[in-house]
């Protein structure tokens, strides 16, 4: 089931920087209280028994209160697979196909039945004795229940400047191994550095520099999953200093590159 990745954390104090994923993600708070923050939503404290749905590319952070611990579950789903599932259930959802910018607002769900269903789904996914076909059936069943019954398709407004400027900068960033400076981006697209900062903040919730680091870490996750070594991954992404790569990766994911790769390859 390459379209789903799920994990649990117990009694964690780890805090994350603001980041985004290309995946459609669902989190559940099992114990403690978390503070959910996003440029695209009002900051909220999330109690145990709640779900948070984070559509693809939404900037966010979800951390325990200061000097507190929390336990949680986190599931990442391939965004194209989720849209395909939705297309079987809902008409006219072409606008939901994953883009380089966020399309849907995040949402907190305070509903005990939804939380219980999600928890039971994870128990099935973690159960090595369950067949793949049963896991697939349970995944579709529970996601359909949660998304159709509780999730509102609240669309974000896209900047008029997206096609003219932002899409060009995204293409430049994807082709560049190094972090592009504001001056380089400004010279490439012909608008001011201030306008570039506003465009990235309004569309991604991140500064241009933070956006580029975030994209590199998402690529690093993919490379590490594919079996690339940490040294190869760091070099491919332009990190000349491996300790810098280690620090940036952990600040975005909460674990080291080695821990991430070990967890994935042993799953």
N, C-alpha and C positions, 0 to 999 in steps of 0.2 A: 504494500500500500504506500507507494512513493508520494502520494498527495497529502499525507497526514504525518505530523510529527507532534508528539505529546510528551510532557514530562511533569514531575511533581517536585516540590521543594517543601521541606518541613522545618519549622522553627528557624527561618532564615532572617538574617539581618542585612543581607546584601541589598545595596541600592544601585539603581541604574541611571545613567544619563538619559536625557530625552533622545529617543531614537524612533525609527519606523521599520516596518517589515514589508516585503513585497507580498506577504501572505495575508490571508484573512484569518484573524486570530481570535480565540475565545479563552478568557481566563476565569478562574473560579477561586474565590477566597474561602479557604477551609477553616482557618483559625486566625484570630487577631484582626487588626484593622489596617487597611492600605489606603494611601492617598493617591488617587488617580489624577494626573495632570495632563492637559493637552491644549495646544493652541486652538484646537477646533471644538473645545467643549469647556464647560465650567468645571473648575476643580471640585472634586468630591472625595469624601471619605467613604470607603467601601467596607461594609461589614461582612462578617463570615456568613456564608449562605447566598452570596450575591455573585452574579456573572458580569463580566465586562466584555463587550464585543468591540473589537478593534479592526475595522476594515483595512484593506491594503493601503500602504503608504501614509497612514495616519501617524503623525508625530505624537509621542506620548511617553510618560514614565509612570510606573506604578511601584511605589516603595512603601515599606513599613513606616509607622510613626517613629519619631526619634526615640532611640533607646528601647524600642520594642521589637518583637519578633512576629512573624506571620508565616502561615503555611498556605500554599496555593497550588493550583494546577494550571498548566498553560498548554494550549493546543494551537498549532499552526497548520493551516490548510492551504493547499495550492489555490490561489485566487481564481484561476481559470476553471478549475474543477468545481469550485463553489458556484460560479456563474452558470456552469453547465447544469448543475443540480437545480438551481433556481429556475432555469429556462424550462425545465420539465414541469414546474409547478406554477410559474407566474408568467404572464405574457408581457411583451414590450419591456424587456430589461436590457436592451442593447447598450444603454448608457452606463450600465454597471460593469461592463468589461474593463478589466484592470488597465489603468493608464499609468503614466509616469507621475501623475499628481493624485492626491486623494480625491475620491468621488463621493463617499458616504461618511456621515458623521459617526463617531463612536457612540456607544450607548451602554448604560448600566442597567442591568435587569435584576430587580429585587423580587424574585418569585421562587418559592421553595421547590415547586415541582420541576421547574427548569433546572435548578441547581442539582436536584437529586438525579434527574435524567442524565445530566452531563457527567456527574460523578460515576454513575453506573456505566456509562459509555466508556470512560477511562479504565474502569476495572476490567471491562471486556478487552479493551485494546492492550492492556498490560498482561492479560492472561495468556500464557504461552500454550495452554491446552485448547484454547478456542480456535476454530478454523478461520481462515482468511475470509471465506464467504460469509460466515456469521458476523465477523467484525465489520465487513463492508455493509451488511444489512443493518446492523445496529447503528453504524455511523450515519447512514442516510436517514434512518428512522428518527434518531435523536436530533440531528441537525434540522430536519424538516420541521419537527415539533418546535424547536427553539426559535428558528428563524422566521417561520410563518406565523407563529402565535405571539411572539414577544418582540421581534426586531422590526423597527420602523425604517423604511427606506428613505431616510432623510438626506437629500442630495446637497452637496456643497456647491457654491457658486464658483465657476472657473473664471480666472482672470482673462480679460480680453487680450491681454498681452501674451497669453500662453503660446499661441501659434507663432506669433511674430518674433518673440525674443526668448522665452523660457525654453521652448522645445529645441531651439538652436544651441542654447547653453548646455542642456542635458546631453545632446549628441556630442558636444565637445568634451564634456566630462567623461562620458562613456569611452571615448577614444584615447583619453589621456591617462598615462600611468601615474603622473604626479598630481598633487593637489594644485588646481589652477587658482591663481591669485585673482583678486578683484580687478587689478589692472589688466590682466590677461583676458578676463571675461569681458571687461568694458571695451577693450580694443577690438575684440572679436565680433561683438554684436552692436557696438556703437551707441550704447546708453551709459549713463553715469553709474558710478559705483554705488551711490545711494539708491538709485532705482533698482539695481540688481539685488541689493540687500532686501529691499521691500518686496520685490517679486518672489524671492525665495521664502521669506518669512510668511507672506500672505498665502502662498500656495503649498508650502511644505511644513511651515511651523519651525523651520530651521534656518540658520544662517548658511550662506554658500559653503563656508568651510566645514561646518557641522554636517551639512547635507553630503558633501563629498566623502567625509570620514565614514558616515553611516552607510553609504553605498559600498565603500570598500569592505566594511565589516560584513555586510550581507553577501558580498561576493566571496569573502573569506569563508563564511559558513558553507557555501556551496563547494568550494575547492577542498576544504577539509573533509566534507562528507564523501567526496569523490576519491579520497585516498591520497591527495597531495600532502606532502610533509609540511610541517610548520615553517621550515626554512624556505621551501619552494613557494608556499603561499605568501609569506611576507615579502619575498623578492618580487613575485609576480605583481603584487599590488603596490610596489614602490616604497615599501618600508625598508630602508637601508639598515635601520637599527631594530633588531629583533625584539629588544626590550620595549621599544616604543609600540611595536605591533601588539605585544603581549598586554601592555597597559591599556591601549585603545580597545582591544577586543574584550577584555574583562570589564571595562567601564560600560560597554554596550550590552554585553550578554550576561554578566554576573559571574562568569567562569572563565578559566584560562583556555587558550586554544587547545592545549593538550587534553584538558578535562572534557571539553566539548567533543573533540574527535574520539576520545576513548568511549564516552557515553554513547555516541552515535554508532560507532563501529561494533560495539558490544551488544547493541540492542537487538 
